[in-house]
Amino acid sequence: MTAGRRSLQFQTLDDVMADAERLLAGHETVGQWSLAQIFLHLSTVMRKVVDLPASTPVDPAALLDAETKRRVLEDGILPEGLPKPPAFEPTDAGNPRDEAEGLRAAIAHYKSKGGPVAPHRLFGPLSKAEWERLQCVHCAHHMSFAVPKEG
């Protein structure tokens, strides 16, 4: 685990924005991405998973085993270094406040949809509840690289 990362879990998507506001009040990052890049990545993924069609292809060779899926959903911890498609790499993020508002809008967009229908690229088909849990885990994973400053 990257040194300095905080232990973080979200039970609901509403918890994500409360932590984002805390980070906007002062933070430092311990990973490779800025806070704005973290928010941009999360909002991009959040929108994609409800906008992709059910027919989105998945590479069976890339799927992780059922035990890894179970462990991630139960423990709420994504392993560091999972490969991500280039489209999900954050590039030119704006300022953190603007990207946080983009994340807020993406969460609202996610909630307004009937739920993701496309299979996950690493975990395969997921129920709506599993998708929501995975979104919370994904947000906690990336936001754990941003540490609030005291005061």
C-alpha positions as CSV (number, residue, x, y, z in Angstrom):
1,M,0.0,0.0,0.0
2,T,1.3,3.5,-0.8
3,A,2.7,5.1,2.2
4,G,0.6,7.9,3.7
5,R,-2.7,6.6,2.2
6,R,-5.6,6.8,4.6
7,S,-8.0,4.0,5.4
8,L,-11.3,5.0,3.9
9,Q,-14.7,3.4,3.2
10,F,-18.0,4.8,2.0
11,Q,-21.3,3.1,2.8
12,T,-23.3,5.2,0.3
13,L,-22.6,7.5,-2.6
14,D,-23.8,10.4,-0.4
15,D,-20.7,9.8,1.8
16,V,-18.4,10.5,-1.1
17,M,-19.3,14.2,-1.5
18,A,-19.0,14.9,2.3
19,D,-15.4,13.6,2.1
20,A,-14.8,15.6,-1.1
21,E,-15.8,18.8,0.7
22,R,-13.5,18.0,3.6
23,L,-10.6,17.5,1.1
24,L,-11.4,20.8,-0.7
25,A,-10.9,22.6,2.6
26,G,-7.2,21.4,2.6
27,H,-5.4,18.3,1.6
28,E,-2.3,16.7,0.3
29,T,-2.1,13.8,-2.1
30,V,0.2,10.9,-1.7
31,G,-0.2,9.2,-5.0
32,Q,0.5,10.2,-8.6
33,W,-2.8,12.1,-9.3
34,S,-3.9,15.5,-8.1
35,L,-7.2,15.8,-6.3
36,A,-8.8,17.3,-9.4
37,Q,-7.6,14.3,-11.4
38,I,-9.0,11.9,-8.8
39,F,-12.4,13.6,-9.0
40,L,-12.3,13.7,-12.8
41,H,-11.5,10.0,-13.0
42,L,-14.3,9.1,-10.6
43,S,-16.9,11.2,-12.4
44,T,-15.9,9.8,-15.8
45,V,-16.2,6.2,-14.5
46,M,-19.5,6.9,-12.7
47,R,-21.1,8.2,-15.9
48,K,-19.7,5.5,-18.1
49,V,-21.0,2.6,-16.1
50,V,-24.6,3.8,-16.5
51,D,-24.3,5.0,-20.0
52,L,-22.6,2.0,-21.6
53,P,-25.0,-0.5,-23.3
54,A,-25.6,-4.0,-21.9
55,S,-23.9,-5.3,-25.1
56,T,-20.6,-3.8,-24.2
57,P,-18.0,-6.5,-24.8
58,V,-15.8,-7.9,-22.0
59,D,-12.6,-9.8,-22.5
60,P,-13.2,-13.1,-20.6
61,A,-9.4,-13.4,-20.1
62,A,-9.4,-10.1,-18.2
63,L,-12.0,-11.2,-15.7
64,L,-10.9,-11.7,-12.1
65,D,-12.0,-14.8,-10.2
66,A,-15.1,-15.0,-8.1
67,E,-13.2,-15.0,-4.8
68,T,-11.5,-11.7,-5.7
69,K,-14.8,-10.2,-6.6
70,R,-16.4,-11.4,-3.3
71,R,-13.4,-10.1,-1.3
72,V,-13.5,-6.6,-2.9
73,L,-17.2,-6.2,-2.4
74,E,-17.1,-7.5,1.2
75,D,-13.9,-5.9,2.4
76,G,-14.3,-2.7,0.4
77,I,-10.7,-2.7,-0.7
78,L,-9.5,-2.5,-4.3
79,P,-6.0,-3.8,-4.9
80,E,-3.5,-1.0,-6.0
81,G,-2.3,-1.1,-9.6
82,L,-5.3,-2.7,-11.3
83,P,-5.0,-1.9,-15.0
84,K,-7.4,0.7,-16.4
85,P,-8.2,1.5,-20.0
86,P,-6.5,4.6,-21.3
87,A,-9.9,6.4,-21.6
88,F,-10.1,6.4,-17.8
89,E,-6.7,7.9,-17.2
90,P,-7.2,11.5,-16.0
91,T,-5.4,14.0,-18.1
92,D,-6.1,17.7,-18.1
93,A,-8.3,18.1,-15.0
94,G,-9.6,21.5,-14.1
95,N,-9.4,23.0,-10.6
96,P,-10.4,20.7,-7.7
97,R,-13.6,22.6,-6.9
98,D,-14.9,22.4,-10.5
99,E,-14.0,18.7,-10.7
100,A,-15.7,18.0,-7.4
101,E,-18.9,19.6,-8.8
102,G,-18.4,17.4,-11.8
103,L,-18.3,14.4,-9.4
104,R,-21.5,15.6,-7.7
105,A,-23.2,15.9,-11.0
106,A,-22.0,12.4,-12.0
107,I,-23.3,10.9,-8.8
108,A,-26.7,12.5,-9.4
109,H,-26.6,11.2,-13.0
110,Y,-25.7,7.7,-11.7
111,K,-28.6,7.8,-9.2
112,S,-31.1,9.0,-11.8
113,K,-30.5,6.0,-14.0
114,G,-32.0,2.5,-13.5
115,G,-28.6,1.2,-12.8
116,P,-25.7,0.0,-14.8
117,V,-26.5,-2.8,-17.2
118,A,-23.1,-3.4,-18.8
119,P,-20.9,-6.0,-17.3
120,H,-17.8,-4.8,-15.3
121,R,-14.6,-5.2,-17.3
122,L,-12.9,-7.1,-14.4
123,F,-15.8,-8.6,-12.4
124,G,-18.3,-9.4,-15.2
125,P,-22.1,-9.1,-14.6
126,L,-23.0,-7.3,-11.4
127,S,-26.4,-6.6,-9.7
128,K,-27.4,-3.0,-9.2
129,A,-26.5,-3.4,-5.5
130,E,-23.1,-4.8,-6.4
131,W,-22.5,-2.0,-8.8
132,E,-23.4,0.6,-6.2
133,R,-21.1,-1.1,-3.7
134,L,-18.3,-1.2,-6.2
135,Q,-18.8,2.6,-6.9
136,C,-18.4,3.3,-3.2
137,V,-15.3,1.1,-3.1
138,H,-13.8,2.7,-6.2
139,C,-14.4,6.2,-4.8
140,A,-12.8,5.3,-1.5
141,H,-9.9,3.7,-3.2
142,H,-8.9,6.8,-5.2
143,M,-9.9,9.4,-2.5
144,S,-7.7,7.5,0.0
145,F,-4.7,9.0,-1.8
146,A,-5.8,12.4,-0.7
147,V,-5.3,13.2,3.0
148,P,-7.2,16.0,4.7
149,K,-5.0,18.6,6.4
150,E,-5.9,19.2,10.0
151,G,-7.5,22.5,11.0
